[in-house]
Amino acid sequence: MQLGFVSAIVPDLSLEEVLAEAAATGYDCVEVMCWPKGKAERRYAGVTHIDVSDFTAADAEAVHQLTHKYKVNISALGYYPNPLDPDEKAAAVYIAHIKKVIDAAKLLGLSTINTFVGRDFRLSVTDNWPRFMEVWTDIIQHAESQGIRVGIENCPMLFTDDEWPGGKNLATSPAIWRKMFTDIPSDYFGLNYDPSHMIWQHMDYLTPIREFSHKFFHVHAKDVRVDQHLLDEVGIMAPPNLWHSPKLPGLGDVDWGKFFSTLTSSAYEGPVCVEVEDRAYEGSDEKRRASLVQSHSYLRQFVPKNSLAS
């Protein structure tokens, strides 16, 4: 396995500065954010460390020179919009950019990009399905043509009032993953698995590792703390941000020993990238960088440096 981090936590750094930070801390890789340049629509969005809008072979070579210089790999390219947005014009922009991310990954010689399936949060899963099939059959066909795998993160995206109760990402549960992978049976369609989302949904986060190990393309290391005293006040039907908090690995409810025990038994050998969304570390660049140091120190007990493939 390779230990890395998601570059969204350091939005003001250049790609070279991100890779330098990774190297100085001891990380092996980085998931690099590739949002279109412009205003962010939510926290951790709108981060552009590689601009794929008009990405060329020369741009790819420049990136390769940086990764070689700092001896830090790119685990995947990341872009997390809602390609099933009820605003079809907005969705079309997101879909087109996902394809550009796929094309850039091909030029870079990478194997994986990460994103969301998306969802019209006003509709049921069943009513979303015809559009899901139309949009994602096309995207996965494009990914297959480029030899790039698409990892879907299992975040429900239902944290704010306007996202409640449907959320903005269909791919939230094993039942839905089974249907997704049955209806679009492709070796290039899989998961970017984050155990923290299972915790706050009150679901088992270990069993999916066993069942879907062949679909694990990428892993996010994020923890979460369920605040029972707040949940007792508002109940499970309240928006989750009222009763849970994303935390650094080791500061929440994920048992990382059990997680990595199960992950290694599943024969997963890919990247595990820290995704920092802990508000306690957002106040300054110094705190953001401290979060990466702390997460690296904690997770190295499970992903030792000397066991990694070069």
C-alpha positions as CSV (number, residue, x, y, z in Angstrom):
1,M,0.0,0.0,0.0
2,Q,0.9,3.6,-0.5
3,L,0.1,6.3,2.1
4,G,-1.0,9.7,0.7
5,F,-3.3,12.6,1.2
6,V,-6.0,14.4,-0.7
7,S,-4.7,17.8,-2.0
8,A,-8.0,19.7,-1.2
9,I,-6.8,20.5,2.3
10,V,-4.0,22.8,0.9
11,P,-5.9,24.8,-1.7
12,D,-3.5,27.7,-1.8
13,L,-0.4,25.7,-2.6
14,S,0.8,25.1,-6.1
15,L,1.2,21.5,-7.4
16,E,4.9,21.7,-6.8
17,E,4.4,22.9,-3.2
18,V,1.9,20.1,-2.6
19,L,4.4,17.5,-3.7
20,A,7.2,19.1,-1.7
21,E,4.9,19.1,1.4
22,A,4.1,15.4,0.8
23,A,7.8,14.6,0.4
24,A,8.9,16.5,3.5
25,T,6.2,14.8,5.6
26,G,7.0,11.3,4.3
27,Y,3.9,10.6,2.2
28,D,4.2,8.3,-0.8
29,C,1.5,9.8,-3.0
30,V,-1.2,12.5,-3.4
31,E,-4.7,12.5,-4.8
32,V,-4.6,15.6,-6.9
33,M,-7.7,17.8,-7.2
34,C,-8.7,18.9,-10.7
35,W,-11.7,21.2,-10.3
36,P,-12.3,23.7,-13.1
37,K,-10.8,27.1,-12.1
38,G,-13.5,29.3,-10.5
39,K,-15.5,29.8,-7.3
40,A,-16.0,26.8,-5.0
41,E,-19.5,25.7,-4.5
42,R,-18.8,24.0,-1.2
43,R,-16.0,23.3,1.3
44,Y,-13.1,21.4,-0.2
45,A,-14.4,22.0,-3.7
46,G,-13.0,24.3,-6.4
47,V,-9.4,23.2,-5.7
48,T,-7.3,23.1,-8.9
49,H,-3.8,21.6,-8.5
50,I,-3.9,20.3,-12.1
51,D,-5.9,22.2,-14.6
52,V,-7.2,19.6,-17.1
53,S,-9.2,22.0,-19.2
54,D,-6.7,22.1,-22.0
55,F,-4.3,19.5,-20.8
56,T,-1.5,18.5,-23.2
57,A,1.3,16.0,-23.4
58,A,3.7,18.8,-22.6
59,D,1.6,19.6,-19.4
60,A,1.9,15.9,-18.5
61,E,5.6,15.9,-18.9
62,A,5.9,19.0,-16.6
63,V,3.9,17.1,-14.0
64,H,6.1,14.0,-14.4
65,Q,9.2,16.2,-13.8
66,L,7.7,17.3,-10.5
67,T,6.7,13.9,-9.3
68,H,10.2,12.6,-10.2
69,K,11.9,15.6,-8.4
70,Y,10.0,15.0,-5.2
71,K,9.7,11.2,-5.5
72,V,6.0,11.4,-4.8
73,N,3.4,9.6,-7.0
74,I,-0.1,10.8,-8.0
75,S,-2.5,8.2,-6.6
76,A,-5.4,9.5,-8.7
77,L,-7.0,12.6,-10.1
78,G,-10.0,13.8,-8.1
79,Y,-13.1,15.8,-9.1
80,Y,-16.3,15.5,-7.1
81,P,-19.3,17.3,-8.6
82,N,-22.9,16.1,-9.1
83,P,-23.2,14.8,-12.6
84,L,-26.9,14.0,-12.0
85,D,-27.7,17.5,-10.9
86,P,-31.4,18.4,-11.5
87,D,-30.1,21.4,-13.4
88,E,-29.2,19.5,-16.6
89,K,-27.1,22.4,-18.0
90,A,-24.9,22.3,-14.9
91,A,-24.8,18.5,-15.0
92,A,-23.6,18.6,-18.6
93,V,-20.7,20.9,-17.6
94,Y,-19.8,18.4,-14.8
95,I,-19.9,15.4,-17.1
96,A,-17.8,17.1,-19.7
97,H,-15.2,17.9,-17.1
98,I,-15.1,14.4,-15.7
99,K,-14.2,13.2,-19.2
100,K,-11.4,15.8,-19.3
101,V,-10.1,14.5,-16.0
102,I,-10.2,11.0,-17.5
103,D,-8.3,12.2,-20.6
104,A,-5.7,14.0,-18.4
105,A,-5.2,10.8,-16.4
106,K,-4.5,8.9,-19.6
107,L,-1.9,11.5,-20.6
108,L,-0.3,11.2,-17.2
109,G,-0.1,7.4,-17.4
110,L,-2.3,7.0,-14.3
111,S,-4.8,4.3,-13.7
112,T,-7.6,6.0,-11.7
113,I,-9.7,9.1,-11.3
114,N,-12.1,9.6,-8.4
115,T,-15.5,11.3,-8.4
116,F,-19.2,11.0,-7.3
117,V,-22.0,9.3,-9.2
118,G,-24.3,12.2,-8.3
119,R,-28.0,12.3,-7.6
120,D,-31.2,14.3,-8.1
121,F,-31.8,14.7,-4.3
122,R,-35.5,15.3,-4.9
123,L,-36.1,11.8,-6.3
124,S,-35.9,8.3,-5.0
125,V,-33.1,5.9,-6.0
126,T,-35.4,4.1,-8.3
127,D,-36.5,7.3,-10.0
128,N,-32.8,8.4,-10.4
129,W,-31.9,5.1,-12.1
130,P,-32.8,5.8,-15.7
131,R,-30.7,9.0,-15.8
132,F,-27.9,7.3,-13.9
133,M,-27.8,4.6,-16.5
134,E,-27.8,7.1,-19.4
135,V,-25.1,9.3,-17.9
136,W,-22.8,6.7,-16.4
137,T,-22.9,4.1,-19.2
138,D,-21.5,6.9,-21.4
139,I,-18.9,8.0,-18.9
140,I,-17.7,4.5,-18.2
141,Q,-17.5,3.8,-22.0
142,H,-15.3,6.8,-22.3
143,A,-13.1,5.7,-19.3
144,E,-12.8,2.2,-20.9
145,S,-11.6,3.7,-24.2
146,Q,-8.9,5.5,-22.3
147,G,-8.0,2.6,-20.0
148,I,-8.8,4.6,-16.9
149,R,-10.7,3.3,-13.9
150,V,-13.3,5.5,-12.2
151,G,-13.5,5.2,-8.4
152,I,-16.8,6.4,-6.9
153,E,-16.7,7.7,-3.3
154,N,-19.4,6.4,-1.1
155,C,-20.3,9.8,0.5
156,P,-24.0,10.5,0.6
157,M,-23.5,14.3,0.3
158,L,-26.5,15.1,2.4
159,F,-25.1,17.5,4.9
160,T,-27.1,20.7,4.3
161,D,-30.8,21.5,4.4
162,D,-31.0,21.7,0.6
163,E,-29.4,18.2,0.3
164,W,-31.7,16.6,2.8
165,P,-33.1,13.9,2.7
166,G,-31.9,12.4,-0.7
167,G,-28.4,13.6,-0.8
168,K,-26.4,14.3,-3.9
169,N,-24.7,11.0,-4.5
170,L,-26.4,7.7,-5.1
171,A,-23.5,5.4,-4.3
172,T,-24.0,5.2,-0.5
173,S,-24.7,1.5,0.3
174,P,-23.7,-2.1,-0.6
175,A,-27.2,-2.6,-2.0
176,I,-26.8,0.3,-4.4
177,W,-23.3,-0.7,-5.3
178,R,-24.4,-4.2,-6.3
179,K,-27.0,-2.8,-8.6
180,M,-24.6,-0.2,-10.0
181,F,-22.0,-2.8,-10.8
182,T,-24.6,-5.3,-12.2
183,D,-26.2,-2.8,-14.5
184,I,-22.9,-1.3,-15.6
185,P,-20.6,-4.4,-15.6
186,S,-17.2,-2.9,-16.2
187,D,-13.8,-3.5,-14.8
188,Y,-13.3,0.3,-15.0
189,F,-16.1,1.1,-12.6
190,G,-15.4,0.8,-8.9
191,L,-15.1,2.4,-5.5
192,N,-13.0,5.0,-3.7
193,Y,-13.9,3.7,-0.3
194,D,-14.2,5.9,2.8
195,P,-15.1,4.0,6.0
196,S,-16.2,7.2,7.8
197,H,-19.4,7.5,5.8
198,M,-20.5,4.1,6.9
199,I,-20.0,5.0,10.5
200,W,-22.4,7.9,10.6
201,Q,-24.9,6.0,8.5
202,H,-24.8,3.4,11.3
203,M,-23.5,0.7,9.0
204,D,-20.8,-1.9,9.2
205,Y,-17.7,-0.5,7.5
206,L,-15.7,-3.8,7.5
207,T,-18.0,-6.2,5.6
208,P,-18.0,-4.2,2.4
209,I,-14.2,-4.5,2.2
210,R,-14.6,-8.3,2.0
211,E,-17.4,-8.3,-0.5
212,F,-16.3,-5.5,-2.8
213,S,-12.5,-6.0,-2.6
214,H,-12.3,-6.5,-6.4
215,K,-13.9,-3.0,-6.8
216,F,-11.6,-1.2,-4.4
217,F,-9.7,1.2,-6.7
218,H,-8.7,3.8,-4.1
219,V,-9.2,4.4,-0.3
220,H,-9.8,7.5,1.7
221,A,-8.6,7.6,5.3
222,K,-11.0,9.9,7.1
223,D,-12.4,9.4,10.6
224,V,-15.7,10.6,12.1
225,R,-17.1,11.2,15.6
226,V,-20.8,10.6,16.2
227,D,-21.8,12.9,19.0
228,Q,-24.4,10.8,20.8
229,H,-25.5,13.7,23.1
230,L,-26.4,15.8,20.0
231,L,-28.0,12.8,18.2
232,D,-30.1,12.3,21.3
233,E,-31.4,15.9,21.0
234,V,-32.3,15.9,17.3
235,G,-32.7,12.3,16.2
236,I,-31.5,10.3,13.2
237,M,-33.8,12.1,10.9
238,A,-32.0,15.4,11.4
239,P,-29.3,16.5,8.9
240,P,-26.1,14.6,9.9
241,N,-24.0,17.8,10.4
242,L,-26.1,18.4,13.5
243,W,-24.7,15.3,15.2
244,H,-21.5,14.2,13.7
245,S,-18.0,15.6,13.0
246,P,-15.3,14.5,10.5
247,K,-12.0,14.0,12.3
248,L,-8.4,13.0,11.6
249,P,-7.6,9.3,11.6
250,G,-7.5,8.1,15.2
251,L,-9.7,10.9,16.6
252,G,-13.1,9.3,15.8
253,D,-15.0,6.1,15.8
254,V,-13.2,4.1,13.1
255,D,-11.1,1.2,14.5
256,W,-8.2,1.6,12.2
257,G,-6.5,-1.6,13.4
258,K,-9.5,-3.6,12.4
259,F,-9.9,-1.6,9.2
260,F,-6.3,-2.3,8.0
261,S,-6.5,-5.9,9.2
262,T,-9.5,-6.4,7.0
263,L,-8.1,-4.4,4.2
264,T,-4.8,-6.3,4.1
265,S,-6.6,-9.6,4.3
266,S,-8.6,-8.5,1.2
267,A,-5.2,-8.2,-0.7
268,Y,-5.7,-4.5,-1.4
269,E,-2.4,-3.0,-2.3
270,G,-3.5,0.4,-3.6
271,P,-3.3,3.9,-2.2
272,V,-4.8,5.0,1.1
273,C,-5.1,8.8,1.1
274,V,-5.9,10.9,4.2
275,E,-8.8,13.2,3.5
276,V,-8.7,16.1,6.0
277,E,-12.1,17.6,6.8
278,D,-11.6,18.2,10.5
279,R,-12.7,21.7,11.4
280,A,-10.3,21.8,14.3
281,Y,-7.4,22.0,11.8
282,E,-8.9,24.5,9.3
283,G,-8.0,27.8,11.0
284,S,-4.6,28.4,9.3
285,D,-2.2,26.9,6.9
286,E,-0.1,25.9,9.8
287,K,-2.9,23.8,11.3
288,R,-3.7,22.3,7.9
289,R,-0.1,21.2,7.5
290,A,-0.1,19.9,11.1
291,S,-3.1,17.8,10.3
292,L,-1.1,16.1,7.5
293,V,1.8,15.5,9.9
294,Q,-0.4,14.1,12.6
295,S,-2.3,11.8,10.2
296,H,0.9,10.5,8.7
297,S,2.4,9.7,12.1
298,Y,-0.7,7.9,13.2
299,L,-1.3,5.8,10.0
300,R,2.4,4.8,9.5
301,Q,1.8,2.1,12.2
302,F,-0.5,0.4,9.7
303,V,1.2,1.3,6.4
304,P,4.9,1.1,7.2
305,K,7.2,2.8,4.8
306,N,9.6,-0.1,4.3
307,S,6.8,-2.4,3.2
308,L,5.7,-0.2,0.3
309,A,6.2,-1.1,-3.3
310,S,8.4,1.4,-5.2
